[in-house]
Amino acid sequence: MLMNLLLLIACALIGIASVPLLLKLIPPNPYYGLSTGKTMSKPDIWFEVNRVAGTALLAAAGLAAIMLMMNSGRSWWVQLIIFLVPIGAAVGGAIAYERRVG
């Protein structure tokens, strides 16, 4: 039960943190967003890649939260996998998109 609550809080925090990225409110910086050599080189690339990353993370956090609520009785490691798979897919998709842009 505690693991489920902690992972739901993590989903909420990821969702909240992704909104400024998808609204293009965060300027290029090395701390918040997908910071690579390519994204730091041009603001246009930064905003586009982080818009996609923010959208993917918001969707993944929502999906993970729904799946966690549906599987709250499962063991802690199953809940952890339910959390990590969508979040990891969102991060991987954002990195793949960054490699194709520009």
TORPA-4810 file (N, C-alpha, C, O; in nm, 3 decimals):
<nodes>
NODE_1_0.081_-0.120_0.000_0.000_0.000_0.000_0.085_0.126_0.000_0.055_0.222_-0.070_M
NODE_2_0.194_0.125_0.080_0.281_0.241_0.086_0.352_0.263_-0.048_0.364_0.377_-0.093_L
NODE_3_0.398_0.156_-0.110_0.465_0.167_-0.240_0.369_0.227_-0.343_0.409_0.311_-0.422_M
NODE_4_0.244_0.184_-0.342_0.145_0.235_-0.435_0.128_0.385_-0.416_0.122_0.460_-0.513_N
NODE_5_0.118_0.428_-0.291_0.102_0.571_-0.262_0.223_0.651_-0.308_0.208_0.757_-0.369_L
NODE_6_0.342_0.601_-0.279_0.465_0.671_-0.321_0.474_0.682_-0.473_0.513_0.786_-0.526_L
NODE_7_0.438_0.576_-0.543_0.445_0.580_-0.689_0.337_0.672_-0.747_0.360_0.736_-0.849_L
NODE_8_0.221_0.678_-0.684_0.118_0.772_-0.729_0.163_0.917_-0.708_0.136_1.004_-0.791_L
NODE_9_0.231_0.942_-0.597_0.286_1.076_-0.574_0.393_1.107_-0.679_0.398_1.219_-0.729_I
NODE_10_0.476_1.010_-0.712_0.578_1.030_-0.815_0.512_1.060_-0.950_0.560_1.145_-1.025_A
NODE_11_0.404_0.991_-0.982_0.330_1.019_-1.106_0.279_1.163_-1.107_0.289_1.232_-1.208_C
NODE_12_0.224_1.206_-0.994_0.174_1.344_-0.985_0.286_1.445_-1.003_0.269_1.545_-1.072_A
NODE_13_0.401_1.421_-0.941_0.514_1.513_-0.953_0.568_1.518_-1.095_0.602_1.626_-1.145_L
NODE_14_0.576_1.403_-1.159_0.622_1.400_-1.299_0.523_1.473_-1.388_0.562_1.549_-1.476_I
NODE_15_0.394_1.451_-1.365_0.292_1.520_-1.442_0.299_1.670_-1.425_0.291_1.744_-1.523_G
NODE_16_0.315_1.717_-1.302_0.325_1.860_-1.274_0.451_1.918_-1.338_0.446_2.027_-1.396_I
NODE_17_0.562_1.848_-1.328_0.688_1.896_-1.385_0.687_1.899_-1.537_0.761_1.976_-1.597_A
NODE_18_0.604_1.817_-1.599_0.602_1.810_-1.746_0.523_1.924_-1.810_0.547_1.958_-1.926_S
NODE_19_0.429_1.982_-1.736_0.342_2.085_-1.795_0.420_2.208_-1.844_0.396_2.251_-1.957_V
NODE_20_0.513_2.266_-1.766_0.588_2.380_-1.819_0.671_2.345_-1.943_0.694_2.431_-2.029_P
NODE_21_0.715_2.220_-1.953_0.791_2.179_-2.071_0.702_2.176_-2.195_0.741_2.225_-2.301_L
NODE_22_0.584_2.119_-2.181_0.498_2.108_-2.299_0.438_2.243_-2.338_0.396_2.262_-2.453_L
NODE_23_0.432_2.337_-2.244_0.385_2.472_-2.276_0.497_2.565_-2.324_0.475_2.683_-2.349_L
NODE_24_0.618_2.510_-2.336_0.736_2.584_-2.384_0.768_2.704_-2.294_0.803_2.811_-2.343_K
NODE_25_0.756_2.685_-2.164_0.784_2.792_-2.069_0.926_2.788_-2.013_0.971_2.885_-1.952_L
NODE_26_0.995_2.678_-2.034_1.129_2.661_-1.977_1.234_2.689_-2.083_1.241_2.616_-2.183_I
NODE_27_1.316_2.793_-2.064_1.422_2.822_-2.162_1.535_2.719_-2.153_1.543_2.644_-2.056_P
NODE_28_1.620_2.715_-2.253_1.733_2.620_-2.251_1.815_2.635_-2.124_1.857_2.745_-2.087_P
NODE_29_1.838_2.523_-2.059_1.920_2.520_-1.938_1.968_2.377_-1.916_1.910_2.283_-1.971_N
NODE_30_2.073_2.359_-1.837_2.126_2.223_-1.817_2.057_2.143_-1.707_2.097_2.030_-1.681_P
NODE_31_1.953_2.199_-1.641_1.897_2.135_-1.523_1.756_2.080_-1.540_1.722_1.978_-1.480_Y
NODE_32_1.674_2.144_-1.621_1.531_2.111_-1.627_1.492_2.094_-1.772_1.485_2.192_-1.847_Y
NODE_33_1.465_1.971_-1.812_1.432_1.941_-1.951_1.534_1.844_-2.008_1.626_1.800_-1.940_G
NODE_34_1.515_1.813_-2.136_1.607_1.722_-2.205_1.723_1.805_-2.259_1.714_1.867_-2.365_L
NODE_35_1.831_1.805_-2.184_1.946_1.889_-2.216_2.055_1.806_-2.283_2.120_1.723_-2.219_S
NODE_36_2.074_1.829_-2.414_2.180_1.764_-2.489_2.255_1.870_-2.567_2.215_1.987_-2.566_T
NODE_37_2.360_1.832_-2.633_2.433_1.928_-2.715_2.346_1.988_-2.824_2.355_2.107_-2.853_G
NODE_38_2.262_1.904_-2.883_2.175_1.950_-2.991_2.067_2.045_-2.939_2.042_2.150_-2.999_K
NODE_39_2.004_2.010_-2.828_1.897_2.096_-2.777_1.952_2.227_-2.721_1.885_2.330_-2.725_T
NODE_40_2.073_2.224_-2.669_2.133_2.346_-2.616_2.186_2.437_-2.726_2.207_2.556_-2.703_M
NODE_41_2.208_2.382_-2.846_2.267_2.461_-2.954_2.167_2.558_-3.018_2.206_2.666_-3.062_S
NODE_42_2.039_2.521_-3.023_1.937_2.606_-3.086_1.811_2.608_-3.001_1.757_2.503_-2.967_K
NODE_43_1.764_2.727_-2.966_1.641_2.735_-2.886_1.520_2.670_-2.953_1.434_2.613_-2.885_P
NODE_44_1.512_2.677_-3.086_1.399_2.615_-3.156_1.394_2.464_-3.130_1.288_2.408_-3.105_D
NODE_45_1.510_2.401_-3.136_1.518_2.257_-3.112_1.485_2.228_-2.966_1.413_2.132_-2.936_I
NODE_46_1.538_2.309_-2.874_1.510_2.292_-2.732_1.359_2.289_-2.706_1.307_2.197_-2.643_W
NODE_47_1.291_2.391_-2.754_1.148_2.403_-2.725_1.068_2.289_-2.790_0.974_2.238_-2.729_F
NODE_48_1.103_2.250_-2.910_1.029_2.143_-2.978_1.051_2.008_-2.909_0.955_1.935_-2.883_E
NODE_49_1.176_1.975_-2.881_1.206_1.846_-2.817_1.143_1.840_-2.678_1.088_1.737_-2.640_V
NODE_50_1.151_1.947_-2.603_1.097_1.945_-2.468_0.944_1.953_-2.467_0.882_1.910_-2.370_N
NODE_51_0.884_2.008_-2.572_0.738_2.002_-2.585_0.694_1.857_-2.601_0.600_1.812_-2.536_R
NODE_52_0.764_1.784_-2.688_0.733_1.643_-2.709_0.761_1.562_-2.582_0.682_1.476_-2.544_V
NODE_53_0.874_1.590_-2.518_0.909_1.518_-2.394_0.806_1.545_-2.285_0.765_1.453_-2.215_A
NODE_54_0.764_1.670_-2.270_0.663_1.703_-2.169_0.531_1.636_-2.196_0.467_1.586_-2.104_G
NODE_55_0.491_1.634_-2.322_0.365_1.567_-2.359_0.374_1.417_-2.331_0.280_1.358_-2.276_T
NODE_56_0.485_1.356_-2.369_0.503_1.212_-2.347_0.506_1.179_-2.197_0.447_1.081_-2.154_A
NODE_57_0.575_1.261_-2.119_0.583_1.235_-1.976_0.448_1.255_-1.907_0.414_1.178_-1.816_L
NODE_58_0.372_1.354_-1.948_0.241_1.376_-1.889_0.149_1.257_-1.919_0.079_1.208_-1.830_L
NODE_59_0.150_1.212_-2.043_0.068_1.096_-2.080_0.114_0.970_-2.006_0.031_0.893_-1.958_A
NODE_60_0.246_0.950_-1.996_0.298_0.831_-1.928_0.265_0.835_-1.779_0.230_0.732_-1.722_A
NODE_61_0.276_0.951_-1.717_0.244_0.962_-1.574_0.096_0.934_-1.551_0.060_0.867_-1.454_A
NODE_62_0.010_0.985_-1.637_-0.133_0.958_-1.625_-0.164_0.811_-1.644_-0.242_0.753_-1.567_G
NODE_63_-0.105_0.750_-1.745_-0.127_0.608_-1.770_-0.076_0.523_-1.654_-0.142_0.430_-1.610_L
NODE_64_0.044_0.558_-1.606_0.101_0.482_-1.494_0.012_0.496_-1.370_-0.008_0.398_-1.298_A
NODE_65_-0.040_0.614_-1.345_-0.126_0.634_-1.228_-0.253_0.551_-1.238_-0.295_0.488_-1.141_A
NODE_66_-0.314_0.550_-1.355_-0.435_0.469_-1.375_-0.404_0.321_-1.355_-0.479_0.250_-1.288_I
NODE_67_-0.294_0.275_-1.414_-0.258_0.134_-1.400_-0.223_0.099_-1.256_-0.255_-0.011_-1.210_M
NODE_68_-0.159_0.190_-1.183_-0.128_0.165_-1.043_-0.254_0.155_-0.958_-0.264_0.070_-0.870_L
NODE_69_-0.351_0.241_-0.986_-0.476_0.235_-0.910_-0.552_0.106_-0.939_-0.618_0.051_-0.850_M
NODE_70_-0.543_0.058_-1.061_-0.611_-0.066_-1.097_-0.542_-0.189_-1.037_-0.605_-0.293_-1.021_M
NODE_71_-0.414_-0.176_-1.005_-0.336_-0.290_-0.956_-0.279_-0.263_-0.817_-0.167_-0.304_-0.788_N
NODE_72_-0.354_-0.196_-0.733_-0.302_-0.157_-0.601_-0.276_-0.275_-0.508_-0.199_-0.261_-0.413_S
NODE_73_-0.336_-0.388_-0.532_-0.315_-0.504_-0.447_-0.196_-0.589_-0.483_-0.165_-0.685_-0.412_G
NODE_74_-0.129_-0.556_-0.588_-0.013_-0.635_-0.634_0.109_-0.611_-0.545_0.111_-0.520_-0.462_R
NODE_75_0.211_-0.694_-0.565_0.334_-0.678_-0.487_0.408_-0.552_-0.530_0.381_-0.495_-0.636_S
NODE_76_0.502_-0.508_-0.446_0.572_-0.381_-0.469_0.650_-0.382_-0.600_0.658_-0.280_-0.668_W
NODE_77_0.709_-0.496_-0.635_0.791_-0.498_-0.756_0.705_-0.491_-0.882_0.749_-0.435_-0.983_W
NODE_78_0.585_-0.546_-0.879_0.493_-0.535_-0.992_0.450_-0.389_-1.009_0.443_-0.338_-1.120_V
NODE_79_0.422_-0.323_-0.897_0.384_-0.182_-0.902_0.499_-0.097_-0.955_0.477_-0.003_-1.032_Q
NODE_80_0.621_-0.129_-0.915_0.737_-0.055_-0.963_0.753_-0.071_-1.115_0.783_0.026_-1.184_L
NODE_81_0.733_-0.191_-1.165_0.740_-0.215_-1.309_0.629_-0.139_-1.381_0.651_-0.081_-1.488_I
NODE_82_0.508_-0.140_-1.323_0.396_-0.067_-1.382_0.429_0.082_-1.393_0.387_0.148_-1.488_I
NODE_83_0.503_0.135_-1.297_0.545_0.275_-1.300_0.658_0.299_-1.400_0.652_0.393_-1.479_F
NODE_84_0.759_0.213_-1.397_0.881_0.237_-1.476_0.862_0.219_-1.626_0.925_0.290_-1.704_L
NODE_85_0.778_0.126_-1.667_0.765_0.098_-1.811_0.711_0.219_-1.888_0.774_0.259_-1.986_V
NODE_86_0.599_0.280_-1.849_0.552_0.397_-1.927_0.646_0.518_-1.916_0.667_0.589_-2.014_P
NODE_87_0.701_0.540_-1.797_0.792_0.654_-1.780_0.918_0.632_-1.863_0.966_0.723_-1.930_I
NODE_88_0.972_0.512_-1.859_1.090_0.480_-1.940_1.062_0.491_-2.089_1.147_0.537_-2.165_G
NODE_89_0.944_0.448_-2.131_0.907_0.460_-2.272_0.897_0.607_-2.313_0.938_0.643_-2.424_A
NODE_90_0.844_0.690_-2.226_0.834_0.834_-2.257_0.972_0.897_-2.270_0.997_0.974_-2.362_A
NODE_91_1.060_0.865_-2.178_1.197_0.919_-2.183_1.268_0.867_-2.308_1.334_0.943_-2.378_V
NODE_92_1.256_0.737_-2.334_1.319_0.680_-2.454_1.264_0.740_-2.582_1.339_0.767_-2.676_G
NODE_93_1.133_0.762_-2.586_1.072_0.825_-2.704_1.120_0.967_-2.723_1.143_1.010_-2.836_G
NODE_94_1.136_1.041_-2.614_1.186_1.179_-2.623_1.330_1.182_-2.672_1.366_1.267_-2.753_A
NODE_95_1.410_1.090_-2.624_1.550_1.083_-2.670_1.555_1.045_-2.818_1.633_1.102_-2.894_I
NODE_96_1.473_0.950_-2.859_1.469_0.911_-3.001_1.423_1.028_-3.087_1.477_1.049_-3.196_A
NODE_97_1.326_1.104_-3.040_1.278_1.222_-3.115_1.389_1.326_-3.125_1.407_1.387_-3.230_Y
NODE_98_1.463_1.346_-3.018_1.574_1.442_-3.020_1.678_1.405_-3.124_1.737_1.493_-3.187_E
NODE_99_1.701_1.278_-3.142_1.802_1.234_-3.240_1.756_1.256_-3.384_1.839_1.271_-3.473_R
NODE_100_1.624_1.259_-3.407_1.569_1.279_-3.543_1.550_1.424_-3.578_1.544_1.458_-3.697_R
NODE_101_1.542_1.512_-3.479_1.516_1.655_-3.503_1.642_1.727_-3.545_1.752_1.693_-3.502_V
NODE_102_1.625_1.827_-3.628_1.733_1.917_-3.662_1.826_1.865_-3.762_1.922_1.932_-3.799_G
</nodes>
